[in-house]
Amino acid sequence: NVLFFIIDDLRPALGCYDYPKVLSPNIDQLASHSVKFMNAHVQQTVCGPSRTSFLTSRRPDTTRLYDFGSYWRNHAGNYTSLPQHFKENGYFTYSIGKVFHPGICSNYNDDYPLSWSKPAYHPPTQQYKMKPVCPGADGKLHMNLLCPVNVSTQPEHSLPDIQSTEHALQMIKSFSMDKTQPFFLAVGFHKPHIPYKFPEEYLDLYPLSEIDLAPNPFIPPDLPLVAFSPYTQMRIREDVAALNLSFPFGPIPTEFQRKIRQHYYSSVTYTDSMVGKVLQQLEDSGFADDTIIVLMGDHGWSLGEHGDWCKYENFEVVTRVPLLVHIPGMTDAYHRKASKFNYIDLLKTRGNKIAFSASGPHSNGLVEAVDLYPTLAELAQIPIPPTCPENPFNVSLNQWLRNAKKIRKKYLFLEYDNSFFLTISAVSWKSAVFSQYPRPSDYPQENTDLPNLKDIRIMGYTMRTHHHRFTEWVTFDPVHFFANFSQIHARELYLRDSDPLEIYNVANLEMYSGLVSKLHT
């Protein structure tokens, strides 16, 4: 079986990714039984294009989806999707929550019946995403960014991810009644996507006085303005609009910055709880030892880095995502516990951190979201679809996973301590990974973050190597889908070894002209 978690706007702000400020014990527990990919990157940092990309294993320039205005089967090619491939190979496939992006991106039906065995489930309370349901200090309800709530006062006395979790538990229970057909269950959680609407008790886990600020909170002096996002989707929220921020650069007041980060962290912990409940049901229903589990974010999110508060850009903080792959009998074989997934309720433990005695293997290799499709097909021992065109960049991650198995065998009988981490040794792999983001203009404007296809005039292609991030913003023709690399609007080059926060753009320095020329090629 396959259980595939897709979490909206989740950056690697998790305990298992060395981010102890965020409490994520259930995902950390999963990580202790999984391969943890430390350098996984998506191909475009917005929901619709990213999901279409990794669910078809094709890049945005192939799906031709850079916005939310087209359905790939009509617009670019009748590609076989990841769940469709499993369905065609005997699996019962089912979608809960936000998996494909809803709307025209997935033909208004989540690509049913091609991808799914039955119509997808969407939590009914998601319809209130843009409604005034957030209590304010004035006693009225508002459409706010910051929205901790008493769940009992909300429409239907619930929230979208609570409803998706409840439905997932029911489905897993139903699978246990008839185990003759394997399942491919995709569960998409909406949080920590804005607005930050979650049960208010999670906010108590993060005292505002303990909330940090971004380590690089200012717009870099040499940042080309085409690279900057004015976070317009946040500005339409009533509490943000009340700040009267100047457009396009802000800045947001420091105290409100802390609140945004506090609410993002709270949203992550709330989502972690939902993940834990699904994993516990998987355990209780007898599937923990025969289910491949994947957990990933559809892209990251800026929390003040570079003066940004969004995802619509090409920096590491938004292209990089958490990616965990659990393979029964391989990634968990050195754990001797009878039960792998025990739900951890931080609200009852009062936020006490949970330590795990051993970490699963992890990889520092550069991998991409488009690699997941062939990886899962190979792991499930179903045919891998033929590649098109010849020698594409998307390949299977299983070289890493096979290496993890070798290491597991080698170290199986060693005693682990809390400081020991398995690292998968180097294999021949990618020397670079790629993402891209469109812009309507060189200077930030109202539609900079989410330009429609017809308005795209510039495409920013970014390449992450082991030592650099190199980005070129080039002229783009949205009619013929042509990127003209002879017409360069701006360049960015960040030296990752000395500048991991990507603050200093050295692309225009003469001493790096040779490197820029090489990376351009």
Secondary structure, 3 states (H helix, E strand, C coil): CEEEEEECCCCCCCHHHCCCCCCCHHHHHHHCCCEEEEEEECCCCCHHHHHHHHHHCCCHHHHCCCCCCCCHHHHCCCCCCHHHHHHCCCCEEEEEECCCCCCHHHCCCCCCCCCCCCCCECCHHHHHCCCCCEECCCCCEECCCEEEECHHHCHHHCCHHHHHHHHHHHHHHHHHHCCCCCEEEEEEECCCCCCEEEEHHHHHHCCHHHCCCCCCCCCCCCCCHHHCCCCHHHHCCHHHHCCCCCCCCCCCCHHHHHHHHHHHHHHHHHHHHHHHHHHHHHHHCCCCCCCEEEEEECCCCCCCHHHCCCCCCCCHHHHEEEEEEECCCCCCCCCCCCCCCCCCCHHHHCCCCCCCCCCCCEEEEEEEHHHHHHHHHHHCCCCCCCCCCCCCCCCCCHHHHHHHHHHHHHHCCCCCCCCCCCECCCCCCCCEEEEEEEECCCCCCCCCCCCCHHHCCEEEEEEEECCEEEEEEEEEECCCCEEEEEEEEEEEEEECCCCCCCCCCCCCCHHHHHHHHHHHC
